[in-house]
């Protein structure tokens, strides 16, 4: 019974990721994977934009601390995404979808956090 519930939860999660991370017209796993990668790249570009805005508002000490925090956060994001993809689809064709969907989700959360800090700096 636990295995069935786990598989149902996995299917629901993957459906959610696929729905929100891929173009509506994606027909194949490969297309969904590419769509998720593009959506991550868009989120990452937004993150870099917000990061540059924030770094411009900080003094030298603040800049160094943010740089250290951001480097550590990027390592965490990518490691967490790798873990999620491995846990849910080790070696499978859905692994890139999960990997990039997780990176996008975490990146979106980081954007909101940096925007909050940026707003406090103004």
C-alpha positions as CSV (number, residue, x, y, z in Angstrom):
1,X,0.0,0.0,0.0
2,X,2.8,2.4,0.9
3,X,4.4,1.8,-2.5
4,X,1.2,2.6,-4.3
5,X,0.8,5.8,-2.4
6,X,4.4,6.7,-3.1
7,X,3.9,6.1,-6.8
8,X,0.7,8.1,-6.9
9,X,2.5,11.0,-5.2
10,X,5.3,10.7,-7.7
11,X,2.9,10.7,-10.6
12,X,1.1,13.8,-9.2
13,X,4.3,15.6,-8.6
14,X,5.6,14.9,-12.1
15,X,2.3,15.9,-13.7
16,X,2.5,19.2,-11.7
17,X,6.0,19.8,-12.9
18,X,5.2,18.9,-16.4
19,X,2.2,21.2,-16.4
20,X,4.0,24.2,-15.0
21,X,7.5,23.6,-16.6
22,X,6.8,22.7,-20.1
23,X,5.0,24.2,-23.1
24,X,1.4,23.2,-23.5
25,X,2.1,21.7,-26.9
26,X,5.0,19.5,-25.8
27,X,4.4,16.0,-27.0
28,X,7.4,14.0,-26.1
29,X,9.6,13.6,-23.0
30,X,12.4,15.2,-25.0
31,X,10.3,18.3,-25.7
32,X,9.2,18.5,-22.1
33,X,12.8,18.3,-21.0
34,X,13.8,21.1,-23.3
35,X,10.9,23.2,-22.2
36,X,11.8,22.7,-18.5
37,X,15.4,23.7,-19.4
38,X,14.2,26.9,-21.2
39,X,12.0,27.8,-18.2
40,X,14.9,27.4,-15.8
41,X,17.1,29.5,-18.1
42,X,14.5,32.3,-18.0
43,X,14.3,32.1,-14.2
44,X,18.0,32.1,-13.9
45,X,18.3,35.2,-16.1
46,X,15.8,36.9,-13.9
47,X,17.7,35.9,-10.8
48,X,20.9,37.3,-12.3
49,X,19.2,40.6,-13.0
50,X,17.8,40.9,-9.4
51,X,21.2,39.8,-8.0
52,X,23.0,42.6,-10.0
53,X,20.5,45.2,-8.8
54,X,21.0,44.1,-5.2
55,X,24.8,44.0,-5.4
56,X,24.7,47.6,-6.7
57,X,22.9,48.7,-3.5
58,X,25.4,47.1,-1.0
59,X,28.6,48.4,0.5
60,X,31.8,46.4,-0.1
61,X,31.3,44.2,3.0
62,X,27.7,43.5,2.0
63,X,28.7,42.7,-1.5
64,X,31.3,40.1,-0.4
65,X,28.8,38.4,2.0
66,X,26.1,38.3,-0.7
67,X,28.6,36.8,-3.2
68,X,29.5,34.1,-0.7
69,X,25.9,33.4,0.1
70,X,24.9,33.3,-3.6
71,X,27.7,30.8,-4.5
72,X,26.7,28.6,-1.6
73,X,23.0,28.8,-2.6
74,X,23.8,27.9,-6.3
75,X,25.7,24.9,-5.1
76,X,22.7,23.9,-2.8
77,X,20.2,24.5,-5.6
78,X,22.0,22.3,-8.1
79,X,22.8,19.6,-5.5
80,X,19.1,19.5,-4.4
81,X,17.9,19.3,-7.9
82,X,20.3,16.5,-8.6
83,X,19.1,14.7,-5.5
84,X,15.4,15.1,-6.5
85,X,16.0,13.9,-10.1
86,X,18.0,10.9,-8.8
87,X,15.4,10.1,-6.2
88,X,12.5,10.2,-8.5
89,X,13.9,9.1,-11.9
90,X,17.5,7.8,-11.6
91,X,18.9,7.5,-15.1
92,X,15.4,7.8,-16.6
93,X,14.3,10.1,-19.4
94,X,12.3,12.2,-16.9
95,X,15.4,13.0,-14.8
96,X,16.2,16.2,-16.7
97,X,12.6,17.4,-16.3
98,X,12.7,16.9,-12.6
99,X,16.2,18.4,-12.4
100,X,15.3,21.6,-14.2
101,X,11.9,21.8,-12.7
102,X,13.5,21.7,-9.2
103,X,16.1,24.3,-10.2
104,X,13.4,26.6,-11.5
105,X,11.3,26.2,-8.4
106,X,14.2,27.0,-6.1
107,X,15.4,29.8,-8.3
108,X,11.9,31.4,-8.2
109,X,12.0,31.3,-4.4
110,X,15.5,32.8,-4.4
111,X,14.3,35.6,-6.7
112,X,11.6,36.5,-4.2
113,X,14.1,36.5,-1.3
114,X,16.5,38.8,-3.1
115,X,13.7,41.0,-4.2
116,X,12.6,41.3,-0.6
117,X,16.1,42.3,0.4
118,X,16.4,44.7,-2.5
119,X,13.2,46.4,-1.4
120,X,14.6,46.8,2.1
121,X,17.7,48.5,0.6
122,X,15.6,51.2,-1.1
